[in-house]
Amino acid sequence: MQMKTPKGMRDILPPDGELWRRTENILALIARLYGYKEIRTPILEYSFLFRKGLGDSSDVVEKEMYEFEDKDGSYLTLRPEGTAPVVRSYIEHGMKSLPWVRVFYIGPMFRREKPQKGRYRQFHQFGIELFGVSGPHGDAEAMVMLYRVMRIFGVNGYMSYNNIGCPVCRPKYIKALRSEIEKYWDDIPKEYHEKINRNPMRFFDIKDEKVVSLFDKMPTIEDFLCEECQAHKEGLETLLAKLGMPYEKNIRLVRGFDYYTRTVFEYIGEGLGAKSAVAGGGRYDYLMESYGGPSVPGVGFGLGIERLLMVAQVPEKVVYEPYAEVMVVYTKKDFMDDAFVLAETLRDRFIAAEVDLRGTSLKSQMKAAAKRNYKYVLILGDDEIEKGMVTLRDMETGKQEMFKQEDIADIILERGSS
């Protein structure tokens, strides 16, 4: 008997354990800066959860799941990713009653893939999920949070982004794509035929040089987007420009799971070789419904911690909790971008700032702030926007004061949030 870990598994020994703990604490802090709370789901789930959600054509379902039959005849799987379990939890525990849900998770995942540098069969993932926000502001929040992670950890690279359409416009694109692929069918290795037949968009996931050489001959999804997807795309790009967040459009990016709609993105890290994505995610507005749950939009991302640590410069001095917590509200939907940008500047000072990204009324936002027990709320209205000011409301006393936006972080830190 050999006393060794199974293939693709490894021990994390001292002093690396302390490095991991510090890394996980920083990731949790960043999530809290955006108003996200921790969720923990079981490592084991029923297999249908992943087969239904990830899609039979995905590499994970096809050949990488650790699946076994339990004694009662049911099939269980060691979770290969974090989104589907969180969606299951949302449905099971009736979270639809909440106006929106922001959660993050940190834990082990399992995929029976070929072990290689930075990729293991048991790996660890940090992820966030936002439910209840259908507009591009939800996508922007996920992307800027991921970008903040990379900046804090000193990871050089760039954000790659695409819009892959929705059930309205994507079928037309798939029809055109399938037609074009058929022209080169004999040039495509037979081992990929079944995958492409099941979902032609998986064509762009294939790394074989013969297939990659055909990418530029294929139609692009951009030419097939419906009006709503086009508006969503333009809204996201406008907001990212206001935030000054750099990104590169990649019209071939599709991500590996079938549940994604509209926005998909990856952070490509330098120094990681061919498989260079440190993290990735996107929007999944129909995943909840596909399980028989309510029609609730979602967006999120997952980050491989092993991959991150290959290129990260983990900070030595760590802030484990936000210095203060506030909610930023707006009197008009037109001011939601301003609230978003202000919240980002507060997070730079380690002030947790949550924003209702649904574009709802001020009354609804204030009600949500009260339910979440925020001591301070920042209000942006016509006067505030015109003068570059913001109103600070003490939720306990009802007292309101107006301050310059550039001074508000110092004032909040001086007063605290408890």
Buried (B, 14 or more C-beta within 10 A) or exposed (E): EEEEEEEBBEEEEEEEEEBBEBBBBBBBBBBBBBBBEEBEBEBBBBBEBBBBBBBEBBBBBBEBBBBEEEEEEEEBBBBBBBBBBBBBBBBEEEBBEEBBBBBBBBBBBBBBBEEEEBBBBBBBBBBBBBBBBBBBBBBBBBBBBBBBBBEBBEBEBBBBBBBBBBEEBBEBBBEBBBEBBEEBEEEBEEEBEEBBEBBBBBBBBBEEEEBEEBEEEBBBBBEBBBEBBBEBBEBBBEBBEBBEBEBEEBBBBBBBBBBBBBBBBBBBBEEBEEEBBBBBBBBBBBBBEEBEBBEBBBBBBBBBBBBBBBBBEBEEEEEEEBBBBBBBBBBBEEBBBBBBBBBBBBBEBBBBBBBBBBBBBBEBBBBBBEEEEBBBBBBBBEEBBEEEBBBBBEBEEEEEEEBEBEEBBEBBBEEEBE
